[in-house]
Every structure is written in structure tokens, then in C-alpha cells.
Amino acid sequence: MDVLLIYPADGLRFFQSMVPLGMLSIATVIKEAGFSVRMIDMNHYRGNLSKDLREWKPAIVGIGGTTPSRIKSFRIAGKVKAASPETVVVYGGVNASFTAREVLENIPEIDYIIMGEGELSFRAFCDSLLRQSADKLQTIDGLAYRSEKGIILNPSKRISDLAALPFPDRDLLPGDYRLDMDFIPGIAEPLITSRGCPAICNFCSASRMFPGGVRYRPMDQVGKEIAYMMERRKFQGLKVFDSTFTAGREHVLNFCTTVKPFNLQWECEIRADTVDYELLKTMKEAGCYYVNMGLESSDADRLKKIAKGISTDQALKVMEDCRELGILIKVFFTFGHPGQTFKECKKDIQFIKKHRKHIDFYAVTPGLKVYPGTKLEKEARESGFLPPNFSWITSRPSLGNLLLLETSNTFILFQKGLGPLRLAQIVFILLVSGLYSTPEFMVRMIRENLKFLFRK
């Protein structure tokens, strides 16, 4: 085997296991380049990894993952080297992109890191390593590696033309993925139609991971992908996982024209400043039954401080339009922003209660999570929340996370006046008010975690 790609398990989670479409896209590009490739998603894998590694003898192992699953990624690298010392280990993804130097300094089992978008860089890496092509390691965009001169970080380069990438070959997916649709019966297939986000929210790294604005896939390719998925298996809907699906109006209109003949229900992520009644109406007529929208706070000054780029009035107008059109809507709220007070949080809860009739699901997060590569990370370091000796490799989250029902390996911004106990109080208020989640959501969360814990 030339290449084995491994995605670490999520562990306990509030939501369904995501399909690793980014890794699947890389696998597809590698396969089309003529390399033998296999994917493992540890959320579904039931084999013995050490045994399989010794049997398969992959020349290269690529490991993905997120910030919460980073330690699992490192452990996988250790298992690979223990079972097959000659195998080259490459780490990639969002977390890898923003912690590359630190990882190479501390995790000897990881040989290389691909920073930024990985498809073309990883293909060039495989060509260089396995085919001794003219593309030397020092010329590969986004490649980080150790050398006699120290750690080298080649600048990453975005993929400007997404038409250069084939749509993901789902036959490479291991296991049986089932994405339940929200609010209505049926299963959905995941779909990505663009990369990038027009916003620069301080808590999100999307604009840095995919710099230079939003890029769109050719709509004829999107249509072919939907047709391809429908030929493979029966499903009732689509979950569009673009960072901001409605970033480009023309793109949305073209998608509606493309998807309507398939007679599918679908959901997507929107921003309050990128939609209006007419666009939402067109989306509804094309099968959009549910949208997700981030508001984060009802306070105008807070929205400016976190660089959200929208107003409460814009969000309220979208809620009202969705209610009139019969589109279900989820609104995201986050408590614990830098400088936010408990009093301000209670005002947000009152806002939620006041406008509850316009919203079908509140996605509330008590405790702001800090991720590498974000403006929030910089603010957290400057404020002392993340101490000078903080490490994304060795540091461990506070036990206060458990008070917020947070079991993942993430760092929550605890600050004076809004620490673990105060944020836990917000959790309690939300639970008592019935605003933390719906009964259906809790049932699904419990079911998914039981399936993970007792998987065979």
C-alpha cells in the first residue's frame, strides 16, 4: 500500500460523528494520481491497528484530526512508528496547520506536516517520496519538516480553482456513515460546495485556514456529485457543510436551480447579512427546510468586539422571514467572550426567551473554546489565560470543563467574574428554562455516545 490515511475518533460528543470530507478529498486526489490508498476512520474502525499496519506496510501514513482530537492523532503516530518504523508519518488538518512548529519540536513520531489545504501538496509529497519526481520537499507548498538548519515551514498556498479537485470518491469511506436529518425523518448525505468564509470572527480560524475570501466549486460538478451519491444509496436530504453557504448570492441561486430537480430536503449555514426574504424564499422552493445562523450575542458592542460583522436587527429579520416561509432555524449563542460579564450573559438568556417563538433550536455554548490560529488565542495569551509556558502538546484543560459538560480536550476561556462556577450557573439556568437543548437532541446525543462506547 502506498498511502494509508487515518482519522482519529471523536470520543464522547454532543453531535453525530462527522464524515471526514477533507481527508476523503485528499484520498480521492491521491487515488486519481495512481497511488494505492486506503482510509481508516477510528470512529468506525473495528480492527487491530498495529496488526493491520504490519500487514499492509504502508509507505506513507497521513493522520488528520481536530484540536480536541490532537492527542489521539499523536498516539496514532506513535502506534504507526512502533508497528512500522520505516513508514513516513504526515500530520495535517486545521490543528496541524497552526501548531506545526510545536508538533515537530515535541512529537518525534511525526516526520512531516502539511499546512493549509492538503490535496495538491500531499500529492506532490507522494510524488517526491514515492516516485522521486522533480518536486523536491523544499519546493512543496505548506510542507513543514525538520532539517539540519532547524524546522522548515514552507508557506502554504491556497487552491484558487476548486475545479482542479475531483469530487470525493465515497467508495473510499470506511464503515457505514449515517447522518440523521434534523427535525424530520430520514438520512442525509454531506456536501461541500465552497471553501472559505467572508467573516473574521475572533474565535474561528476558517478565514486563516482558507484565506483570500470564498471560493466556489463549479455547479455542474456539484450536480454530478449529487447524482453520483443518489446512485450509490438511498437518502432523503443533504447537509451542506460550507462555512457560509450564502456568502455568494449567485452561487446560492445556481445551487437552487441545480438541486431542485433532485427533490431533496437540505440544510445549510447562513449569515444574517447574506440573505433576504427573496433569497430565502428561493431556497425554500428548492428544498431548503432548515438553516443554521450564528448570532453569538445580542449585545451590539459585543458583536463588534468579536468581529461578528452582523447586527441583532439583521438576525431578528432573518428569524422572522424564516418563520413566515416555514424554514426551521437554529441560532448559535456563546457565553464567555473576553470581558463579558455574568449580567450580560443573563441579558442574552432573556433575549433567547423573548424570541423563542421565532427559533426552533438554540445552539448555546456556555464557555468559549480557544483554538490555535484564532485571534482569540492571541487575546488569551496576552491576557494570561494561556500562560507563557502553555503548550498545545502537553497542557491539559481545566477540571472546570466538566462543570460545563465538556469532555473534549479543549481549553475554555475562564476569566474573573465568569469562571467555571458562573458558567455552570448559566448551564443550570438554560437547563431549567428548557433552552439548552430539545428532548429529541438529548435522546440522539445519548444514543450516539452509547453506540460509540459499546461498539464492537
FENCORSUL-V358891 format. One record per residue. RES is the residue in one small letter. PHI is phi in radians with two decimals (none if undefined). PSI is psi in whole degrees, -180 to 180 (* if undefined). Layout:
BEGIN
((RES/PHI/PSI) (RES/PHI/PSI))
END
This chain:
BEGIN
((m/none/134) (d/-1.34/-52) (v/-2.34/132) (l/-2.07/126) (l/-1.88/131) (i/-2.20/129) (y/-1.92/125) (p/-1.24/158) (a/-1.25/149) (d/-1.29/-31) (g/1.43/-157) (l/-1.12/140) (r/-2.62/159) (f/-1.55/-21) (f/-2.14/171) (q/-1.14/154) (s/-1.09/130) (m/-1.43/148) (v/-1.36/123) (p/-1.29/75) (l/-1.13/-33) (g/-1.10/-47) (m/-1.17/-36) (l/-1.12/-36) (s/-1.13/-41) (i/-1.11/-45) (a/-1.04/-39) (t/-1.14/-44) (v/-1.09/-41) (i/-1.15/-41) (k/-1.11/-44) (e/-1.18/-22) (a/-1.41/-2) (g/1.71/7) (f/-1.58/147) (s/-1.40/130) (v/-2.45/146) (r/-2.43/147) (m/-2.02/143) (i/-2.23/127) (d/-1.91/114) (m/-1.15/-12) (n/-1.21/-22) (h/-2.13/-16) (y/-1.16/135) (r/-2.13/7) (g/-1.56/-173) (n/-1.78/107) (l/-1.08/-46) (s/-1.06/-44) (k/-1.12/-45) (d/-1.14/-36) (l/-1.10/-42) (r/-1.16/-33) (e/-1.37/-44) (w/-1.35/-33) (k/0.90/57) (p/-1.18/141) (a/-1.24/-38) (i/-2.30/136) (v/-2.04/123) (g/-1.79/130) (i/-2.05/129) (g/-1.83/-152) (g/2.23/175) (t/-2.02/180) (t/-1.09/-46) (p/-1.07/-29) (s/-1.77/13) (r/-1.07/-39) (i/-1.14/-36) (k/-1.15/-36) (s/-1.08/-43) (f/-1.13/-40) (r/-1.15/-38) (i/-1.07/-42) (a/-1.02/-41) (g/-1.12/-40) (k/-1.13/-39) (v/-1.07/-49) (k/-1.16/-34) (a/-1.19/-38) (a/-1.48/-31) (s/-2.55/80) (p/-1.00/-27) (e/-1.43/-13) (t/-1.20/136) (v/-1.48/129) (v/-1.88/127) (v/-2.12/134) (y/-1.97/138) (g/-2.60/174) (g/2.04/-177) (v/-1.12/-49) (n/-1.08/-44) (a/-1.06/-37) (s/-1.12/-34) (f/-1.82/1) (t/-2.27/21) (a/-0.99/-50) (r/-1.07/-46) (e/-1.11/-39) (v/-1.12/-47) (l/-1.16/-27) (e/-1.33/-23) (n/-2.11/-18) (i/-2.05/91) (p/-1.15/-21) (e/-1.24/-17) (i/-1.65/120) (d/-1.53/-40) (y/-2.45/159) (i/-2.32/136) (i/-1.77/118) (m/-1.72/141) (g/1.40/-159) (e/-1.14/130) (g/-1.74/-14) (e/-1.03/-57) (l/-1.29/-36) (s/-1.17/-41) (f/-1.21/-36) (r/-1.10/-43) (a/-1.11/-36) (f/-1.12/-45) (c/-1.12/-40) (d/-1.05/-45) (s/-1.15/-42) (l/-1.42/-40) (l/-1.72/-22) (r/-2.10/3) (q/0.85/49) (s/-1.28/177) (a/-1.21/-19) (d/-1.32/101) (k/-1.39/158) (l/-0.97/-38) (q/-1.22/-10) (t/-1.81/-2) (i/-1.45/124) (d/-1.05/133) (g/1.33/6) (l/-1.49/131) (a/-2.01/137) (y/-2.81/165) (r/-1.55/145) (s/-2.54/176) (e/-1.09/-24) (k/-1.55/1) (g/1.98/-160) (i/-1.48/128) (i/-1.82/131) (l/-2.10/97) (n/-1.21/135) (p/-1.01/137) (s/-1.39/159) (k/-2.33/129) (r/-1.30/155) (i/-1.56/100) (s/-1.20/-38) (d/-1.89/102) (l/-1.20/-13) (a/-1.15/-17) (a/-1.27/-12) (l/-1.84/134) (p/-1.27/158) (f/-1.30/151) (p/-1.01/133) (d/-1.46/99) (r/-1.24/-10) (d/-1.21/-15) (l/-1.44/-10) (l/-1.25/128) (p/-1.52/144) (g/1.48/173) (d/-1.79/104) (y/-1.50/131) (r/-2.28/112) (l/-1.81/111) (d/-1.29/141) (m/-1.32/152) (d/-1.57/137) (f/1.31/-26) (i/-2.22/155) (p/-1.25/154) (g/2.16/168) (i/-1.97/157) (a/-2.18/159) (e/-1.90/144) (p/-1.43/150) (l/-2.61/140) (i/-2.14/128) (t/-1.99/-6) (s/-2.73/169) (r/-2.29/143) (g/1.79/170) (c/-2.53/140) (p/-1.33/-11) (a/-1.69/164) (i/-2.29/47) (c/-0.94/140) (n/-1.20/-19) (f/-1.71/1) (c/-2.11/144) (s/-1.81/6) (a/-1.02/-42) (s/-1.22/-22) (r/-1.56/-34) (m/-1.22/-37) (f/-2.14/74) (p/-1.30/166) (g/1.51/19) (g/1.57/-177) (v/-1.53/138) (r/-2.07/146) (y/-2.05/144) (r/-1.33/150) (p/-1.05/135) (m/-1.21/-28) (d/-1.15/-34) (q/-1.19/-40) (v/-1.07/-44) (g/-1.08/-41) (k/-1.13/-36) (e/-1.16/-43) (i/-1.08/-44) (a/-1.08/-41) (y/-1.07/-44) (m/-1.12/-38) (m/-1.21/-27) (e/-1.28/-28) (r/-1.32/-45) (r/-2.81/165) (k/-1.47/133) (f/-2.63/165) (q/-1.91/-15) (g/-2.73/177) (l/-2.18/140) (k/-1.89/109) (v/-1.52/116) (f/-1.77/25) (d/-1.08/146) (s/-1.00/-46) (t/-2.47/96) (f/-1.04/-36) (t/-1.59/21) (a/-1.07/-34) (g/-2.14/119) (r/-1.06/-45) (e/-1.10/-38) (h/-1.09/-43) (v/-1.12/-44) (l/-1.11/-41) (n/-1.14/-38) (f/-1.11/-43) (c/-1.05/-42) (t/-1.11/-38) (t/-1.27/-43) (v/-1.45/-24) (k/-0.99/-43) (p/-1.11/-19) (f/-1.37/-13) (n/0.98/50) (l/-1.97/148) (q/-1.51/144) (w/-2.60/158) (e/-2.24/163) (c/-2.79/173) (e/-1.77/131) (i/-2.18/166) (r/-2.07/147) (a/-1.10/-26) (d/-1.65/9) (t/-2.05/3) (v/-2.30/157) (d/-2.47/-179) (y/-1.03/-45) (e/-1.14/-40) (l/-1.19/-43) (l/-1.08/-37) (k/-1.12/-43) (t/-1.10/-41) (m/-1.09/-43) (k/-1.05/-44) (e/-1.15/-23) (a/-1.62/4) (g/1.98/-2) (c/-1.25/118) (y/-1.98/-8) (y/-2.75/133) (v/-2.25/153) (n/-1.98/134) (m/-2.41/130) (g/-1.54/128) (l/-2.03/-42) (e/1.29/-43) (s/-2.70/152) (s/-1.66/-1) (d/-1.60/125) (a/-1.08/-43) (d/-1.13/-39) (r/-1.11/-41) (l/-1.07/-36) (k/-1.22/-41) (k/-1.15/-32) (i/-1.63/5) (a/1.05/38) (k/-1.20/-36) (g/1.40/15) (i/-2.35/171) (s/-2.06/161) (t/-1.10/-38) (d/-1.08/-40) (q/-1.09/-43) (a/-1.14/-42) (l/-1.10/-39) (k/-1.11/-41) (v/-1.12/-42) (m/-1.03/-45) (e/-1.14/-42) (d/-1.10/-43) (c/-1.10/-41) (r/-1.10/-42) (e/-1.15/-37) (l/-1.48/-11) (g/1.41/25) (i/-1.65/127) (l/-1.26/149) (i/-2.44/136) (k/-1.90/135) (v/-2.10/130) (f/-1.58/131) (f/-2.20/140) (t/-2.22/133) (f/-1.93/135) (g/2.01/23) (h/-1.18/154) (p/-0.95/126) (g/1.45/-7) (q/-1.21/145) (t/-1.89/163) (f/-1.08/-37) (k/-1.08/-42) (e/-1.13/-39) (c/-1.09/-41) (k/-1.15/-33) (k/-1.13/-38) (d/-1.13/-39) (i/-1.12/-40) (q/-1.12/-38) (f/-1.07/-44) (i/-1.05/-46) (k/-1.09/-43) (k/-1.09/-38) (h/-1.86/20) (r/-1.03/-33) (k/-1.15/-19) (h/-1.63/-7) (i/-2.21/134) (d/-1.56/-27) (f/-2.67/127) (y/-1.69/121) (a/-1.67/91) (v/-1.76/135) (t/-2.19/101) (p/-1.36/111) (g/1.91/113) (l/-1.45/126) (k/-1.53/137) (v/-1.71/128) (y/-2.15/149) (p/-1.13/148) (g/1.52/1) (t/-1.79/160) (k/-1.13/-32) (l/-1.08/-38) (e/-1.05/-43) (k/-1.10/-44) (e/-1.11/-39) (a/-1.16/-36) (r/-1.22/-43) (e/-1.17/-32) (s/-1.42/-14) (g/1.63/-2) (f/-1.08/-44) (l/-1.68/110) (p/-1.16/166) (p/-0.98/-32) (n/-1.64/16) (f/-1.10/141) (s/-2.38/133) (w/-1.29/-6) (i/-1.68/-49) (t/-1.88/-23) (s/-1.21/149) (r/-2.13/146) (p/-1.12/161) (s/-1.23/150) (l/-1.13/-18) (g/-1.06/-21) (n/-0.97/-38) (l/-1.13/-30) (l/-1.13/-22) (l/-1.78/15) (l/1.07/29) (e/-1.80/113) (t/-1.83/-8) (s/-1.41/165) (n/-1.47/67) (t/-2.18/159) (f/-1.85/121) (i/-1.72/137) (l/-1.31/98) (f/-1.68/132) (q/-2.41/167) (k/-1.04/127) (g/1.53/-12) (l/-2.57/56) (g/-1.57/-166) (p/-0.99/-42) (l/-1.19/-43) (r/-1.14/-43) (l/-1.18/-35) (a/-1.13/-33) (q/-1.12/-37) (i/-1.13/-42) (v/-0.98/-45) (f/-1.10/-45) (i/-1.07/-43) (l/-1.14/-41) (l/-1.13/-47) (v/-1.11/-36) (s/-1.40/-7) (g/1.28/24) (l/-1.81/-10) (y/-1.25/-38) (s/-2.96/167) (t/-1.53/157) (p/-0.99/-38) (e/-1.10/-40) (f/-1.15/-42) (m/-1.11/-41) (v/-1.08/-44) (r/-1.13/-42) (m/-1.06/-46) (i/-1.10/-43) (r/-1.08/-45) (e/-1.13/-41) (n/-1.25/-35) (l/-1.15/-39) (k/-1.07/-40) (f/-1.21/-43) (l/-1.19/-35) (f/-1.94/25) (r/-1.13/148) (k/-1.53/*))
END
